[in-house]
Each structure stands twice: as structure tokens, then as C-alpha cells.
Amino acid sequence: MTMTRRRRQAMVVACFLAPSLLIFVVYRIMPLVWNVVLSFEYWSPLKPATFAGWDNYAEMLQDDDVFWTALWNTVIFLGSQPIAIALAMGIALLVNSDLKGASVYRTIVFLSYPLMTVAVAIIWHLMYNEHGGLINYVLRQLGIIHQPIAFLDSFAWALPSTIVANTWQVLGFFMIVLLSGLQNIPPHLYEAARVDGAPAWARFFRITLPMLRPALFLCIVIGILNSFSAFDLVYVMTNGGPGHATELMITYIYKEAFGETRFDYAAALTVAQFAMLMVLTWIAHRAVGGNAGAIE
């Protein structure tokens, strides 16, 4: 009864937030802290932990060629995200215009995103099949190739093939985010630009792109996370093969932890991946998101 109104409100808010904060701490913060500690130890389920210092990180940087291959493949995967965002931008501009049947096209493009990633991987695995796959069939019918291509068993084609499947899945999400941003741009800005005689390219670069910075920032962050978490797609389609040609950081971490039972080394790999995610997100924020709120 003697508590102030502000203190009572703070206690009510704390009571409502406590369950969510508890879950966040138990399932996010504590595993992250334990993972960092584990990366500085020698540990497996069959022996007690001993202090390892920087040995796991030294092995990662100096002696592990697969780590560098997985890192490079992840960077290539990451580099494909701007292409997906650019394609989504083009589609969003089309369906935001007076194009006949735009709502139908928007629905068709978005249908890929709600699908389970495992289902997407199976679909594309069948389409890439060397014997009877749809892609090989179409290419042969068009006369582009004379012999079927083993897309997922080829060092040259395996990674691009998985990237195409990943791009197809996230394209619908990027399109919806950018379309929402386009529909929130005040029409009077374009009308004023037309009155001033600004051409279409000038309206795009001076109005559309600056006003889409928040949406672009969200797409870039989701693209970064998608590149570092495309485990199920790659695992089902290629399992990181052939010969680590499609090995990503996330698949390599899984194999080291549950295949080789090197949980200590996998923890070090996870910390390295988390650090890269933080750096890339900060760069994206500075490049795109930092000035998002400054637009009038």
C-alpha cells in the first residue's frame, strides 16, 4: 500500500517479463556462455574437462584446412544474398505497379518461403537429379546440353546448385518485406518528383532506395543469418559434399560435434561463427541501418 504508483507499475512489468526473460537466459545466454567456456577446454562426454587455453583456436586457424574451405563456402553463400535481394526488389517493384494479376504473382513467389526447408531441399534434389531430373530434361530438350549434368555430385556445380535452391526459398520473404516498404512510401514524394521533371532512375535512387533503408537492413540481416544457418538445406541436398565442396560453417560444426564427438573444438568453431555474425551485422547496420531513422 505504501509503494508508489511507478514502483507498482515496474513490479507488474517485471512479473510479465520474468517468464520470457527466464527462458531467454536459460536457452540463449547460458548455452552461449557455456559454449565460450567449452572452447577453451579439452572435453568429451567420456572424460573430464581440462584447460586447453587457445589450442582449439590455434588448430582452427593453422592446421584445419576444412575450416577455411567451410568459411570460404559460407562467404560465397553470403555473397549470394545481395543477388536474392536485388531479384526480390525487381519483383516487388513489378507487383507494386499496375501489372495485371500482380496479386497472383505475389502469392506464387511467396509460396516458396512457408515451405519447410527440408521439403525445399528434397524438391530441388529431385530436380537436380542426373537421371530423370527436371532441370537436366529441360536443358537437353532445349539443346543446351547433350549429356546430363550431375549437379550435386560435381565440384563445380554443387555449391551454385545449393545457392540457387536457397535463393528460391528466401526470395518470397525478401519480396514481401520490400513490398511492404514500397507501399509505405508516401505517394506525394513521387508526384512532387514528377512535377520537377525527375526521371524514373532519379526517383528510384533519390526516393525509393533511401526510404527502403529499414526494409533493406532487415533483408540484409536475415540474409546474413540465413547464410550461417542453412544447415538443413545443405545437409539434405549434399551433406557438405562432394569432398567438402558445399561444406558450410554450420555443417562443419555439426560434424565435428556429433560425428567426431569433438564438442570442445565445435564450441570454438561456434564462437568464431558467432563473432563473424556480430561483425557482419554491425557492418550492415553502419552501411544501411544506421541512417534509416534519419530519413524525413
N, C-alpha and C positions, 0 to 999 in steps of 0.2 A: 504493500500500500504506500510505502514511503518512496518507492522508486520513481524517478522522473519518467515522464512520458517517452523521452528519447531513449532512455535505458530499456524501458519495456519493449519498445519497438525493436531495438537492437537484439534483445534476447529472443523475440519472436522470429526475427530474420535468421538468427543463428540456429534456432531449432529447426527451421525449414531447410537450411543449407547443410546441416550436420550430416544427414544420411548420404547426400551426394558427395560431400567432401570426404567422408569416411571411405566410400567406395573408390573415389579418385586416389586417395592416399594409399589404400591397400593394394589396388590393382594397377596403379600407374607409378606413383612416386617410390614406393618401397621396392618393386621389382627393378626400377631404374637404378636406385642406389645400390641394391644388391648386385646388379649386373656390373656396375663400375668397380665394386669391391672384388668381385669374382675375377675381373680381368687382370687383377694384379696378383692372382694366386695360381698355384697348380692344384687342380681339383677335379675329381671324378666321383661318381656315386660309390665307387668301391674303395676309396682311400681318403684319408683326412686331408684337409686343405693345408698347404704350406705357402709361405710368401714367395712370390716369383719376381716382384719388382716390375721392371719394364720388359721382361723377357718375352712375353706374348706379343707386345707391340714391336719389339726388335725383330722377332721372327716374321711378323706380318710384313714389315717394310723391307727386310733384307733378304729373306730366304723363301718367301712364298710367292711363286710365280702365278699361281692360280688366283691369289688375291688381286694382283694387278690386272689380270685378264677379266675377272669379275667386275672390278672397278671400272675398267675401260668400257665394258659392255653396258654397265649401268649409266655411264656418261653418254654413250650413244643412245640408249633408251631415253635418257633425259633430253638429249638434243632433238628427239622426235616430237616432243611435246609442243614446241612453238609451231611446228608444221600442223599438228592437230588443232591448235588454237586458231591458226590462220584459216584453215579449212572451215572450222566452225564459225569464224567471223563471216566468211563469204556466204555460208548457208544462212546465218542469222540475218544478214542484210537482204538476202533474197526473200525469205519468208516474212520479213518485216515490211516488204514492199506490197504493191497491189497485185502481186503474182497470183494468178488464178489457181485455186487449190492449195494455197500456202499452208493452211492448217493441216491438210492431209500430209504434205511433205514434211512438215514439222513433226507430226506424230510418227511417221515412218523412220525419220532419222533418230528420234529419241528412243525408239523401241529397243535399240541395242543396249542402252545403259541399264535398265532394270534387270536384264538377264543376269543370272549367276555367272561369275567368271569361269567356273568350271565348265558350264554349258557352252559358253563362248569358245573356250579352248577346244572342246570336243568338236564343235561345229567347224571351226577353222582347221582342225587336224584332219577331218574328213575331206574338206575342200582342197587341202594341200596334198592329199594322198596321191602317190605316184601312179597307182593303178586304179583308175576309175574316179579320181578326184575331179570336181567340177572345174577347177582352175586349169588343170592340165588339159581337160577336154575342150574347154573354150579356146585356149591358146592353140591347140592343134587344129581345131576347126577353122580358126582364122588364118592358119598358115604361118603363125609367128614362130612356132617350134615344130620340129619333126619327131623328136623323141621326148617322152615325158621327163619332167624335172623332179628330182627327189628334194623338194623344198626343205623339209625338216631334217633331212639326213645330209645336207650339203653344208660345208663350212661357209660357203659364200652366201647361201640363201637362207640359212636357218634363222639368224638374228633379224634380218629385214622382214622375214615372214612373221615372226612373233610381234615385231613392231607394228606391222600392218593390222594384225588382229587386235592389238591393244588400242591402236588409234581408232579403229572402227567402233570399239566399245565405248571409249570416253568421248567420242565426237558429239553424241547426243547431249551429254551433260554440259559440255562447253557451249554448245549452241543455245541451250535453254538459259544458261547464265548470261551470255552475251545478248540474247534476245531480250531478256528482262531489262538489261542495262539500256538497250536501244529504245525500248518503249518508255523508259523513264526520262529520256532526254526531252526537254520542253520543245514543242514544235516551233515556237516563235523564234528560236535561235536560227533554225534553218530558213524561216521566212525572211528574217532580217538579213541573213547572208545572201539570199537570192536577190533581194531588193538592191543590195550593194553590188551585185554582179559577181559574186564569188562562184567559181566553177565547182563542179562536183568533187574534184580531188581536194580542193581547198577546204570545202565543207567537211570532208571526211577527216583530214588531218588537223584542222583547227577546231572542229566541234565534236565530231563523233569520237575520235580516239581519246582526247582529253576527258570527255565525260564518261568514257568507259573504263577509266583507270581502276576504280574499285572492282569492277567485274573482271578486268584483265588480271588484277592482282590475285583474286580468288582462283581464277583458272590456272595461273602460274603456280600457285602454292599447291593446288590439287594435282597439277601435272608433276610437280617435284615429288610429292608423296606417292603418286601412282608409279613413278619410275623406281622408287625404292621399295615398293611393296607389291610388285607384280609377281608374287611367288606362285600363286595357283595357276595363272595363265602359262607361265614358262614351265612349271613343273609338269603340268598335264601334257603340254604340247611337245616338249623336248627333253624335260628333266635336266636342263642345263647343257645338253649335248648338241651336236656330236663333238666330243673332245673339248668340252668347256666353251664351245663356240657361242652358246647362249647363256652361259653362267652369269647370274647377277649376284650382287652382294647378298641379297636376301636368300637366294637358293643356296649359296655357298655357306652362309651361316647355319642354315638348317642341316646341311650335310655334315658339317663339322660337329654340330651339337648332337644330332640324333643318329648320324651314320657312323661317325668316328668316336662318339662319346667324349669329345674334347670340349666340354662345356666352358672351360676356362678360356680357351682360345676363341671359341664362338662368342663369348662375352666381350673379348677385346675387339673382335670384328664388329659387334653390335655397337659398341661405344664409338668406334671410328665412323660407322654409318650415321649414328645419331649426331655426331659433331658435324659431318658434312651436311646433313639435313638442316641443322641450325644455321650454318654459314650461308647455304643457298637461300633459305627463307629470308635471312637478313638482307642479302643482296637483292632479292626480289622486292622486298619492302622498300629498300632505298631507291631502286630503279623505277618501280611502278607505284607501289602503295604509299610511299612517303608523302607524295604531293596530292594524294587522292582527295584529301579533305580541304585542299586549298582552292578547289575549283568553285567558282561562283556561278 
